[in-house]
Amino acid sequence: MRWVKLDEVRRFSSERMDKAGLFETDRFFCDLYCCEPGQAQKPHVHPDADKVYVVLEGRGTFRVGDEERDLGTQTAVLAPAGLEHGVVNPGPGRLILLVFMAPKP
């Protein structure tokens, strides 16, 4: 069995959003994204993979396709394949996301 203590792998960078890889198989990956206030994952597209963001801590402004929402802790967001998506931490606190993607690009 593989397991990870999230509080031991979370890390922040003053320069950009930090990603910690948690699990990866041939079919999917799961990462922890750590964002300081003002940091972002720029909008982008995965033509053949779905992505799920789960807010563990803080608040984020999520964009999926033409829709944008400010969402907080215990919220999950689906970015279906082919739709542009991204997230910004508007602050004032840190944002921590659990991110799943399948199939793995």
C-alpha positions in Angstrom: 0.0 0.0 0.0 1.2 3.5 -0.9 0.2 6.4 1.3 1.2 10.0 1.8 0.9 12.5 4.7 -0.2 15.6 3.0 1.2 18.0 5.6 4.7 16.5 5.1 4.8 17.0 1.3 3.1 20.4 1.0 5.5 23.2 0.1 5.2 26.8 -1.1 7.5 28.9 -3.4 7.5 32.6 -3.4 8.1 32.6 -7.1 5.3 30.3 -8.4 2.7 27.7 -7.6 4.4 24.6 -6.3 3.3 21.0 -7.2 4.0 17.9 -5.2 3.4 14.6 -7.0 1.5 12.2 -4.8 0.6 9.3 -6.9 1.1 8.4 -10.6 0.1 5.3 -12.6 -0.1 4.7 -16.4 -3.8 5.8 -16.1 -3.9 8.9 -13.8 -2.0 11.2 -11.5 -2.7 12.9 -8.2 -0.8 16.1 -7.2 -0.9 18.6 -4.4 -0.9 22.2 -5.6 0.3 24.9 -3.2 -0.4 28.6 -4.1 0.6 31.7 -2.2 -1.7 34.7 -2.6 -1.6 36.0 -6.2 -0.2 32.8 -7.7 -2.0 31.0 -10.4 -2.2 28.0 -12.8 -2.5 29.8 -16.1 -5.5 28.7 -18.2 -4.7 25.7 -20.4 -6.4 22.8 -22.1 -6.0 19.0 -21.9 -7.7 17.7 -25.1 -8.1 14.1 -23.9 -8.0 14.2 -20.0 -10.4 15.3 -17.3 -9.1 17.1 -14.2 -10.6 17.4 -10.8 -9.5 20.1 -8.3 -10.4 19.6 -4.6 -9.9 22.6 -2.3 -8.3 21.5 0.9 -7.4 24.9 2.3 -8.1 28.5 1.4 -10.1 30.0 -1.5 -9.5 30.0 -5.3 -11.0 31.6 -8.3 -11.5 28.7 -10.8 -12.2 29.1 -14.5 -13.6 26.2 -16.5 -14.7 27.1 -20.1 -16.6 30.3 -19.9 -17.5 30.0 -16.2 -15.6 31.5 -13.3 -16.3 30.9 -9.6 -14.7 31.8 -6.3 -14.7 28.5 -4.2 -13.5 27.5 -0.8 -12.6 24.5 1.4 -14.4 21.2 0.8 -15.4 22.1 -2.7 -14.5 20.1 -5.8 -14.3 21.3 -9.4 -14.4 19.3 -12.6 -12.6 20.5 -15.7 -13.7 18.1 -18.5 -11.4 17.3 -21.4 -11.2 19.9 -24.1 -12.3 22.9 -21.9 -9.8 25.6 -20.9 -9.3 25.7 -17.2 -7.1 27.4 -14.5 -7.1 28.7 -11.0 -5.9 31.9 -9.2 -5.4 32.4 -5.5 -6.9 35.8 -4.8 -5.6 35.8 -1.2 -5.3 36.8 1.4 -4.4 33.2 2.6 -2.7 30.3 1.0 -4.5 27.9 -1.3 -3.9 24.1 -1.2 -5.5 21.9 -3.9 -5.7 18.1 -4.3 -5.6 17.5 -8.1 -6.5 14.3 -10.0 -6.2 13.9 -13.8 -7.2 10.9 -16.0 -6.2 9.6 -18.3 -2.7 10.7 -17.6 -1.6 13.0 -20.5 
